[in-house]
Amino acid sequence: HMTRMIEYIFDIIEKEICPSSLSAPVLLHYINELGIFARHNSQFLKSAAAHSMDSVPEMAAEFIRNFLEEGGNVEIPAHYELYSSALLKDLDINIVGQYPLACTSELVQIVDL
């Protein structure tokens, strides 16, 4: 059931952004901003587990499993390390130290609440 939801969301994103029509600088912008979320991924998973534990414990368990795969409460989550390493190796793009745009920072803060 999650697959259909994810496909639906990706379809919306593709229609809204239309990646094939973007210039290289705009694509780099999106890659850099996504890197901000990769830094916070493990904490998003932990929060999602806490918020879904009472209503859907099976989903909460899956979120916790993913949180632990990220390394739990480590300073540099595995997802961020993999994402940034792959970008550097494959595209010669360094996202380490990227400072997010204001709207991305606000979104991260909203999720942290």
C-alpha positions as CSV (number, residue, x, y, z in Angstrom):
1,H,0.0,0.0,0.0
2,M,2.9,2.4,0.6
3,T,4.2,1.8,-3.0
4,R,1.1,3.4,-4.5
5,M,1.4,6.4,-2.2
6,I,5.1,6.9,-3.0
7,E,4.4,6.5,-6.7
8,Y,1.6,9.1,-6.5
9,I,3.8,11.6,-4.6
10,F,6.7,11.1,-7.1
11,D,4.3,11.6,-10.0
12,I,3.2,14.9,-8.5
13,I,6.8,16.0,-7.9
14,E,7.7,15.1,-11.5
15,K,4.7,17.1,-12.9
16,E,5.5,20.1,-10.6
17,I,9.2,20.2,-11.2
18,C,9.6,18.5,-14.7
19,P,13.3,17.6,-14.1
20,S,14.0,16.9,-17.8
21,S,13.4,20.6,-18.5
22,L,15.7,22.0,-15.8
23,S,19.1,23.6,-16.4
24,A,22.2,22.3,-14.8
25,P,22.4,25.1,-12.1
26,V,18.7,24.5,-11.1
27,L,19.3,20.7,-10.9
28,L,22.4,21.4,-8.7
29,H,20.2,23.6,-6.5
30,Y,17.7,20.8,-6.0
31,I,20.5,18.3,-5.3
32,N,22.0,20.6,-2.6
33,E,18.6,21.2,-1.0
34,L,17.9,17.5,-0.8
35,G,21.2,17.0,0.9
36,I,19.8,19.1,3.8
37,F,17.1,16.6,4.3
38,A,19.6,13.7,4.1
39,R,21.3,15.2,7.2
40,H,18.0,15.0,9.1
41,N,16.6,11.7,7.8
42,S,17.3,9.6,10.9
43,Q,15.6,12.1,13.1
44,F,12.6,12.3,10.8
45,L,12.4,8.5,11.1
46,K,12.6,8.6,14.9
47,S,9.9,11.3,15.0
48,A,7.6,9.4,12.6
49,A,8.0,6.2,14.8
50,A,7.0,8.1,17.9
51,H,4.0,9.7,16.2
52,S,2.7,6.5,14.7
53,M,3.3,4.1,17.6
54,D,-0.2,4.2,19.1
55,S,-2.2,4.1,15.9
56,V,0.0,1.9,13.6
57,P,2.7,0.1,15.7
58,E,3.8,-2.0,12.7
59,M,4.7,1.1,10.8
60,A,6.3,2.6,13.8
61,A,8.5,-0.6,14.1
62,E,9.5,-0.1,10.4
63,F,10.4,3.5,11.1
64,I,12.5,2.5,14.1
65,R,14.2,-0.2,12.0
66,N,15.1,2.4,9.4
67,F,16.2,4.8,12.1
68,L,18.6,2.2,13.5
69,E,19.9,1.4,10.0
70,E,20.8,5.1,9.7
71,G,23.0,4.7,12.8
72,G,20.5,5.9,15.4
73,N,21.6,9.0,17.2
74,V,24.9,9.5,15.5
75,E,26.3,12.9,14.4
76,I,26.5,12.0,10.7
77,P,23.7,9.7,9.6
78,A,24.5,6.9,7.2
79,H,22.0,8.2,4.6
80,Y,23.8,11.6,4.5
81,E,27.2,9.9,4.2
82,L,26.0,7.7,1.4
83,Y,24.2,10.5,-0.4
84,S,27.1,13.0,-0.2
85,S,29.7,10.3,-1.0
86,A,27.8,9.1,-4.1
87,L,27.3,12.7,-5.4
88,L,31.0,13.4,-4.9
89,K,32.1,10.2,-6.6
90,D,29.5,10.1,-9.5
91,L,29.0,13.8,-10.2
92,D,31.9,15.6,-8.5
93,I,29.3,17.6,-6.5
94,N,30.2,18.4,-2.9
95,I,27.2,19.0,-0.7
96,V,29.0,18.9,2.7
97,G,28.7,22.3,4.3
98,Q,25.8,23.4,2.1
99,Y,23.8,26.1,3.8
100,P,20.1,25.7,3.0
101,L,17.8,28.3,1.6
102,A,15.4,29.9,4.1
103,C,12.4,28.0,2.9
104,T,14.3,24.7,3.4
105,S,15.5,25.6,6.9
106,E,11.9,26.5,7.8
107,L,10.6,23.2,6.5
108,V,13.2,21.3,8.5
109,Q,12.2,23.3,11.6
110,I,8.5,22.6,11.1
111,V,9.3,18.9,10.8
112,D,11.4,19.1,14.0
113,L,8.4,20.5,15.9
